Amino acid sequence: MNGKRVMYQGKEYIVVHKYETGYCELKTLEYFQFILVHESEITFLD
């Protein structure tokens, strides 16, 4: 799952890490910003 491209709130991100709780750490494509969101809130592109 790490490295997969996803959509969250209309923006494209890359999954950095998925935790056992179902939360994913996402990184933006443009610059180094990281966010933590639940897997149920994202759409997988790959």
N, C-alpha and C positions, 0 to 999 in steps of 0.2 A: 504494500500500500504506500510506503514511503516513495516520494518522487512522482506520485500520480497528480495529474492536473484536475482541478475541481472548480466549480462555480459557487460563489457565495455572495449574495446580495448584488448580483449583476457584475461582479468582478472575478477575474481568473486568479487562482492561487495554486500553489504546489504544496502537497502534504509533506510536512517535515517528519511528523511522528504521530502515531495513533496510540492513545492510551487505552488500557483495559476498561476504563469507565465509559468508553465510547466517544470521548472527546478527541479532537484532532488539532494538532498545532499546524497552522497554515502560514505560508510565506508568500508575500506579494511578488509578482514578476518584475515590477519596475524598480523597486528599492527594498532595502532590508527592513521590512515591517512584519512582525509576527502577531498572529491572533490565535485565540483558542476558542473553538466552536464545537458543538456536538455534531456527530456524524449525520444525524437526522436532518440537519439544516443545510447540508451541502449536496451538490449534484456532481457526480463523477463524470469526467469528460473522456477519460481513457478506457 
